[in-house]
Amino acid sequence: MIAVTGATGQLGRKVIAALLKKVPAETIVAAVRTPARAADLAAQGVIVRQADYGQPETLEAAFAGVEKLLLISGSEVGQREAQHRAVIAAARAAGVRFIAYTSLLHADTSPLGLALEHRATEALLRDSGIPFALLRNGWYTENYAASIPPALAHHAFIGAAGTGRIASAARQDYADAAAEVMTRPDQAGKVYELAGDDSYTLAAFAAEIAAQSGEKVDYVNLSQAEFAAALKSAGLPEGLAEMLADSDAGAEKGALFSDSRQLSSLTGRPTTAWQAVIRAALAKA
């Protein structure tokens, strides 16, 4: 039995879909905050159980009979260490034998503020006594593709990454990698640094948007503080704006780059080209 937390999230749904190609639906547990949102998964034969990071009392029952658990990191920055601690404690109480955790690229050395909670969670796993693997995910290309509509509207793609190179991959790539780890034997102790096969600067990203759309789109590099302020003025919550600006500043230092190709090695196929993600986003814009 394989359980996936956050199974109705953007990554979780793709992991479940990838697992359904490998194992019977009745051996998959979709652990979700709101079971009603997983009706489509239940219709496919997936076992749906409530598992709310914010309600630890729901967790142990959700993991009953589970052998392997994919802990997809929570989305509430600042609360994740406590939430992940509760998940790991419940997994231990339920007798889970293996946990894979979606961490952050180079979490142990990353300058990103996001890395703090990931490092803390990795430490919790080491102390838990449960065999585990780390899926240190790099950036999702979709994170930058989400800025395409305002970039087209204002003829400017803004950021604070300077000339830093970003080796991102599509969310589907990371989901497929997670499904591989959850269905392969002997994964305990593995640490995967996962990133795209190719890399780009944000100037190149903006140029590709321009080339594909036929619109003028220039990259405008801002300071970290200026970028955060711009994101807040655009309506993003303060915490999210500060996190994105910090991540761009980290990218300038190489925090979002890796040429390990461990992701494509794990999935057995090249990672999705960043140009293809732009093309898909433009088709929806």
ABEGO torsion letter per residue (X at the ends): XBBBBGAABAAAAAAAAAAAAABBAAABBBBBABAAAAAAAAAAGBBBBBBBAABAAAAAAAABGBABBBBBBBABBGAAAAAAAAAAAAAAAAGBABBBBBBBBGAAABABAAAAAAAAAAAAAAAAGBBBBBBBBBBBAAAAAAAAAAAAAAGBBBBAAEABBBBBBBAAAAAAAAAAAAABBGABGBBBBBBBABBBBAAAAAAAAAAAAGBBBBBBBBBAAAAAAAAAAAGBBAAAAAAAAAAAAAAAAGAABBAAGAAAAAAGBBBBBAAAAAAAAAAAX
